[in-house]
């Protein structure tokens, strides 16, 4: 290309590039502003409706609390069940609104991410063109540019275009950097909304179960007239009998003696007051560990230096029963302190990878147990924290679950805490840990509805 034509060409190209870069950004900004205004309006409308429902729920909470202090009777029980059903229905309505609210936000965030990624791609293409034009200009010497221009004013116009080109290069680079940061923020917000939506769906299902169960009880009471006090008394006696059966049912603990469910629930309630961990969730973790113990069996440590031992089931030699440089020393100290023979104290067998050596119902490895020793003794007032003592084990497990984020509440927080309890990683980071977490949450729902809730209605 002739040098004069070349100079004119890159001046025109620079002007076109500047327009091409500026236009998409301006249009995107207008679209983003309009979209955000629409989102904000929907958010305000849904939040206003949600606030109104929450006020009704608060009023029903007061009604339920007042009824629970009254003496049991047919009329009182019907009113209590009615209030409980009304509260559950309001919770269903609230969670439905929240899910719609979150779903709308998820869709908007997804669109925002798509738009930002499109913006990044446009900027990359523009940047590529700018770099190419800048390279073409750099290949031309200053003398060549001066000679190619007919006038001195053309020469300085070319220099201005070059400066504009460099400015466009800086602007495009900054635009890509800013869009990437916005994308990361939008992705984090999207993930947070998805977690909250999962929690809301779990709560919605839980309240549906409450409605079904309580409506059944209410219908039973409504069928009893005031002239049939004996029938009502029979209902009360059946409840008490069922409650007694639940409390007396044996609750299995891994590598420890079974205890009555009522005692396990008392421990879980005590621990809830100390840590904020939901009793049904904590009990589900212990039920899951007990189930794993039955499937995997237990081992005995025999060789302190190698960390090897034997399987209790088969009597076969097992390597990697306990990691020598990490757990053997604290294990010997713990067993000595609680008066146990270390060679005849059950610990977990190793799985496919890693080491075994986890102790008692809570399945803490010795080196982790000693980290919680002081917290346990302070909370219980005991002299020694015993991994095989159910109350100490419940408290240790709850403290770890709290550290894993379970006390913040919600389905996903508890499930992730369970996965970390099992594997040290979130559910999303390990499929086999995710299975453990899901099974814990299923057990927790069952314990709540079939064991804890019936006890609270007596």
C-alpha positions in Angstrom: 0.0 0.0 0.0 1.3 3.5 -0.9 2.6 5.3 2.2 0.2 8.2 1.9 -2.8 5.8 1.4 -1.5 3.8 4.4 -1.5 6.9 6.6 -5.0 7.8 5.6 -6.1 4.2 6.1 -5.0 3.8 9.7 -6.4 7.3 10.6 -9.8 6.2 9.3 -9.5 2.7 11.0 -8.6 4.3 14.3 -11.7 6.5 14.2 -13.9 3.5 13.3 -12.4 1.4 16.1 -13.1 4.1 18.6 -16.8 4.2 17.6 -17.0 0.4 17.5 -15.6 0.1 21.0 -17.7 2.9 22.6 -21.0 1.9 21.1 -21.4 -1.6 22.6 -20.3 -0.4 26.0 -22.9 2.4 26.0 -25.7 0.1 24.8 -24.7 -2.5 27.4 -24.7 0.1 30.2 -28.2 1.2 29.2 -29.5 -2.3 29.0 -28.0 -3.2 32.4 -29.5 -0.1 34.0 -33.0 -0.9 32.6 -32.7 -4.6 33.7 -31.5 -3.7 37.2 -34.5 -1.3 37.6 -36.9 -4.0 36.7 -35.2 -6.5 39.0 -35.3 -3.9 41.9 -39.0 -3.4 41.4 -39.8 -7.1 41.5 -37.6 -7.5 44.6 -39.4 -4.7 46.4 -42.8 -6.1 45.6 -41.9 -9.7 46.6 -40.2 -8.5 49.8 -43.2 -6.4 50.8 -45.4 -9.5 50.5 -42.9 -11.6 52.3 -42.7 -9.1 55.2 -46.5 -9.2 55.6 -46.5 -13.0 55.8 -43.6 -13.0 58.3 -45.7 -10.7 60.5 -48.6 -13.2 60.4 -46.2 -16.0 61.3 -44.9 -14.0 64.2 -48.4 -13.6 65.5 -49.1 -17.4 65.2 -45.8 -18.1 67.0 -47.2 -16.1 70.0 -50.5 -18.0 69.7 -48.8 -21.4 69.7 -46.6 -20.5 72.6 -49.6 -19.4 74.6 -51.6 -22.6 73.8 -48.6 -24.8 74.7 -48.6 -23.4 78.3 -52.3 -24.4 78.7 -53.5 -27.7 80.1 -54.1 -30.4 77.4 -57.7 -30.6 76.4 -59.7 -31.3 73.2 -60.5 -27.7 72.5 -56.9 -26.6 73.2 -55.4 -29.3 71.1 -57.6 -28.5 68.1 -56.7 -24.8 68.4 -53.0 -25.7 68.7 -53.1 -28.0 65.7 -55.0 -25.3 63.7 -52.4 -22.7 64.6 -49.6 -25.0 63.7 -51.2 -25.9 60.3 -51.8 -22.2 59.6 -48.2 -21.4 60.4 -46.9 -24.2 58.2 -49.2 -23.0 55.3 -47.8 -19.5 55.7 -44.3 -20.8 55.7 -45.1 -22.6 52.5 -46.4 -19.4 51.0 -43.4 -17.5 52.2 -40.9 -20.1 50.8 -42.8 -20.1 47.5 -42.4 -16.3 47.3 -38.8 -16.6 48.3 -38.2 -19.3 45.6 -39.8 -17.1 43.0 -37.8 -14.2 44.2 -34.6 -16.2 44.0 -35.5 -17.8 40.7 -36.1 -14.4 39.1 -32.7 -13.2 40.5 -31.0 -16.4 39.2 -32.4 -15.8 35.7 -31.3 -12.1 35.8 -27.9 -13.0 37.1 -27.5 -15.6 34.4 -28.4 -13.0 31.7 -26.0 -10.5 33.3 -23.2 -13.1 33.2 -24.0 -13.9 29.5 -24.0 -10.2 28.7 -20.7 -9.6 30.5 -19.1 -12.6 28.7 -20.3 -11.2 25.4 -18.8 -7.8 26.3 -15.5 -9.4 27.1 -15.5 -11.2 23.7 -16.3 -7.9 21.9 -13.5 -6.2 23.8 -11.1 -8.9 23.0 -11.9 -8.6 19.3 -11.6 -4.8 19.4 -8.3 -5.2 21.3 -7.0 -7.6 18.7 -7.8 -5.1 15.9 -6.2 -2.2 17.9 -3.0 -4.2 18.5 -2.9 -5.1 14.8 -3.3 -1.5 13.7 -0.8 -0.4 16.3 1.7 -2.9 15.0 1.2 -1.7 11.4 1.9 1.9 12.5 5.0 0.8 14.4 6.3 -0.8 11.3 6.3 2.6 9.5 9.2 4.9 10.3 8.5 8.5 11.4 10.4 9.8 8.4 8.2 7.6 6.1 5.1 9.1 7.7 6.4 12.6 7.3 7.2 12.1 3.7 3.9 10.4 3.0 1.9 13.4 4.1 1.3 16.3 1.9 1.2 18.9 4.6 2.5 19.4 8.1 -1.1 19.5 9.4 -1.7 16.0 8.0 1.4 14.8 9.8 0.2 16.1 13.2 -3.3 14.6 12.5 -1.6 11.3 12.1 0.1 11.7 15.4 -3.2 12.5 17.1 -4.7 9.4 15.6 -1.8 7.4 16.9 -2.4 8.8 20.4 -6.1 7.9 20.1 -5.1 4.4 19.1 -2.9 4.0 22.2 -5.7 5.4 24.3 -8.2 2.9 22.8 -5.7 0.2 23.6 -5.6 1.2 27.3 -9.4 1.6 27.5 -10.1 -1.8 25.9 -7.6 -3.5 28.3 -9.3 -1.8 31.3 -12.8 -2.7 30.0 -11.8 -6.4 29.8 -10.4 -6.3 33.3 -13.5 -4.6 34.7 -15.8 -7.0 32.9 -14.0 -10.0 34.3 -14.3 -8.6 37.8 -18.0 -8.0 37.3 -18.4 -11.5 36.0 -16.8 -13.0 39.0 -19.0 -11.0 41.3 -22.1 -12.0 39.4 -21.1 -15.6 39.5 -20.6 -15.5 43.3 -24.0 -13.9 43.7 -25.6 -16.5 41.4 -24.1 -19.3 43.5 -25.4 -17.7 46.7 -28.9 -17.4 45.3 -28.8 -21.0 44.1 -27.9 -22.2 47.6 -30.7 -20.1 49.2 -33.1 -21.5 46.6 -32.2 -25.0 47.6 -32.6 -24.2 51.3 -36.1 -22.7 50.6 -37.2 -25.7 48.6 -36.1 -28.0 51.5 -38.1 -25.9 54.0 -41.1 -25.8 51.7 -41.2 -29.6 51.6 -40.7 -29.8 55.4 -43.7 -27.6 56.0 -45.8 -29.6 53.6 -45.1 -32.6 55.7 -46.1 -30.7 58.8 -49.4 -29.7 57.3 -50.2 -33.3 56.3 -49.2 -34.8 59.7 -51.0 -32.2 61.8 -54.1 -32.1 59.6 -54.4 -35.9 60.1 -54.3 -35.4 63.9 -56.7 -32.5 63.7 -59.2 -34.5 61.7 -59.0 -37.3 64.4 -59.8 -34.8 67.1 -62.6 -33.1 65.2 -64.3 -36.5 64.9 -64.5 -36.6 68.7 -67.4 -34.6 70.2 -67.2 -33.0 73.7 -69.5 -35.8 74.9 -66.9 -38.4 74.1 -64.2 -37.5 76.6 -63.2 -41.1 76.9 -62.3 -41.2 73.2 -60.1 -38.1 73.6 -58.4 -39.6 76.6 -57.7 -42.6 74.5 -56.0 -40.4 71.9 -53.9 -38.8 74.7 -52.9 -42.2 76.0 -52.0 -43.4 72.6 -49.7 -40.3 72.2 -48.1 -41.0 75.5 -47.6 -44.6 74.7 -46.0 -43.7 71.3 -43.8 -41.1 73.0 -42.6 -43.6 75.6 -41.8 -46.1 72.8 -39.8 -43.5 70.9 -37.8 -42.4 74.0 -37.1 -46.1 74.9 -36.1 -47.2 71.5 -32.4 -47.9 71.4 -30.2 -45.5 69.5 -27.1 -47.2 68.1 -23.7 -45.6 68.5 -20.6 -46.6 66.7 -18.0 -48.6 68.7 -20.0 -47.8 71.9 -23.0 -49.1 73.9 -26.5 -48.3 72.6 -28.5 -45.7 74.5 -32.2 -44.9 74.6 -33.3 -42.4 72.0 -34.7 -40.2 74.8 -31.3 -39.9 76.3 -29.7 -39.3 72.9 -32.2 -36.5 72.3 -31.5 -35.0 75.8 -27.8 -34.9 74.9 -28.6 -33.4 71.5 -30.8 -30.7 73.1 -28.0 -29.9 75.6 -25.5 -29.6 72.8 -27.9 -27.4 70.8 -27.9 -24.9 73.7 -24.1 -24.9 73.6 -23.5 -24.8 69.8 -26.7 -24.0 68.0 -26.6 -27.3 66.1 -30.1 -28.7 65.3 -30.8 -31.9 67.3 -32.3 -33.9 64.4 -29.2 -33.1 62.2 -26.8 -34.1 64.9 -28.6 -37.3 65.6 -28.6 -38.0 61.9 -24.8 -37.7 61.8 -24.4 -40.3 64.5 -27.0 -42.6 62.8 -25.0 -42.3 59.6 -21.7 -43.1 61.4 -23.3 -46.1 63.1 -24.4 -47.4 59.7 -21.0 -46.9 58.3 -19.5 -48.8 61.3 -21.8 -51.8 60.6 -20.8 -51.9 56.9 -17.1 -51.2 57.3 -16.4 -52.9 60.7 -13.8 -51.9 63.3 -10.2 -52.5 63.9 -7.7 -52.9 66.8 -4.3 -51.2 66.8 -1.6 -53.7 67.6 1.7 -52.3 66.3 2.4 -48.7 67.6 5.4 -48.1 65.5 3.9 -49.2 62.2 0.3 -48.2 62.9 -1.0 -51.6 61.8 -3.6 -53.9 63.5 -6.3 -56.4 62.9 -9.9 -56.5 61.7 -12.4 -57.4 64.4 -14.7 -59.0 61.9 -12.1 -61.3 60.2 -9.1 -61.2 62.5 -7.0 -60.5 59.4 -4.0 -58.2 59.7 -4.7 -54.7 58.5 -2.2 -52.0 57.6 -2.7 -48.3 58.1 -5.0 -48.7 61.1 -3.6 -45.5 62.7 -1.1 -43.0 61.4 2.0 -43.4 63.7 3.5 -39.9 63.6 0.1 -38.2 63.9 -2.3 -40.2 66.0 -0.7 -43.0 67.9 0.8 -40.9 70.7 -2.4 -38.9 71.4 -4.4 -42.2 71.2 -2.2 -43.8 73.9 -2.7 -40.7 76.1 -6.5 -40.6 75.6 -7.0 -44.3 76.3 -4.7 -44.1 79.4 -6.6 -41.1 80.7 -10.0 -42.8 80.4 -8.8 -46.2 81.6 -8.9 -48.2 78.4 -6.6 -50.8 77.1 -5.3 -49.4 73.8 -4.8 -52.8 72.2 -8.5 -53.7 72.8 -10.1 -50.4 72.0 -12.0 -50.3 68.8 -11.1 -47.7 66.2 -12.2 -47.3 62.5 -10.5 -49.4 59.9 -8.8 -47.7 56.9 -10.9 -47.1 53.8 -9.6 -47.3 50.2 -7.2 -44.4 50.8 -5.7 -42.8 53.9 -5.6 -44.1 57.5 -8.2 -45.4 60.0 -8.0 -44.8 63.7 -11.2 -42.7 64.3 -12.6 -43.2 67.9 -16.0 -43.6 69.4 -19.4 -42.5 68.3 -18.2 -39.2 66.9 -15.4 -40.9 64.9 -12.7 -38.3 65.7 -9.1 -39.2 65.0 -7.0 -38.8 68.1 -5.1 -35.8 66.9 -8.3 -33.9 66.2 -10.0 -35.0 69.5 -7.2 -33.3 71.6 -8.0 -30.0 69.8 -11.5 -30.0 71.3 -10.6 -31.5 74.7 -10.7 -28.3 76.7 -13.9 -27.0 75.0 -15.6 -30.3 75.9 -14.6 -30.3 79.6 -15.5 -26.7 80.0 -19.0 -27.2 78.6 -19.8 -30.4 80.5 -17.9 -29.7 83.7 -16.2 -33.1 83.4 -12.5 -33.7 84.3 -11.7 -35.8 81.3 -13.1 -35.6 77.7 -13.9 -39.2 76.8 -14.4 -40.0 73.1 -16.5 -43.1 74.1 -18.8 -41.2 76.4 -22.0 -40.3 74.4 -22.4 -36.8 75.8 -18.8 -35.9 75.2 -19.0 -37.4 71.7 -22.2 -35.5 70.9 -20.6 -32.2 72.0 -17.4 -32.9 70.1 -19.3 -33.6 66.9 -21.5 -30.5 67.3 -18.4 -28.3 67.8 -16.8 -29.6 64.6 -20.1 -29.3 62.7 -20.4 -25.7 64.0 -16.8 -25.0 62.8 -17.9 -26.5 59.4 -20.7 -23.9 59.2 -23.8 -26.0 60.2 -25.0 -23.5 62.9 -25.8 -20.9 60.3 -28.8 -23.1 59.5 -30.4 -24.2 56.2 -30.3 -27.4 54.2 -27.2 -26.6 52.2 -25.2 -25.4 55.1 -25.9 -28.5 57.1 -25.3 -30.8 54.1 -22.0 -29.2 53.4 -21.0 -29.4 57.1 -21.8 -33.1 57.0 -19.7 -33.6 53.9 -16.8 -31.8 55.6 -17.3 -33.9 58.7 -16.9 -37.0 56.6 -14.2 -36.0 54.1 -12.9 -32.5 55.0 -14.4 -31.1 51.8 -17.7 -29.6 50.6 -20.3 -31.7 48.9 -19.6 -30.1 45.6 -15.9 -31.1 45.8 -16.4 -34.8 46.3 -19.2 -37.1 44.9 -18.7 -39.8 47.6 -18.8 -37.1 50.3 -22.0 -35.7 48.7 -23.7 -39.1 49.0 -22.8 -39.1 52.7 -24.2 -35.5 53.1 -27.4 -36.3 51.3 -28.0 -39.5 53.4 -27.5 -37.5 56.6 -30.1 -34.9 55.5 -32.6 -37.7 54.6 -32.1 -39.2 58.1 -32.4 -35.8 59.7 -35.8 -35.2 58.1 -37.0 -38.7 59.1 -35.8 -38.3 62.7 -37.5 -34.9 63.0 -40.9 -36.0 61.6 -41.2 -39.5 63.1 -39.4 -39.1 66.4 -38.9 -35.6 67.6 -42.1 -34.0 66.4 -44.3 -36.7 68.1 -42.5 -36.1 71.4 -43.2 -32.4 71.2 -47.0 -33.0 70.8 -47.4 -34.9 74.1 
